[in-house]
Amino acid sequence: MITLKRKQWEKIESQIRKDYNQNPSVFLIRSRMREELGFTWRKDEHGYYDYDVFLDFYDEHKKTIFILKYM
């Protein structure tokens, strides 16, 4: 699991959406996200503009690729 602050997640999410622009179902369908990216995300809200995002990885290889590419 990786924990990100709101600003960090917004930058990473924007880049992932650009990378998978031809396949928007990656963000719309959780099973596709897990299959393609190796993780699903969940949000822990502390207020409207303050929240943390947790990335739950299911594949260590894809987690390593994610860290190298987006962080």
Secondary structure as UniProt FT lines:
FT   STRAND          2..5
FT   HELIX           6..19
FT   TURN            20..22
FT   HELIX           25..28
FT   HELIX           30..37
FT   STRAND          39..45
FT   STRAND          51..57
FT   HELIX           60..70
//
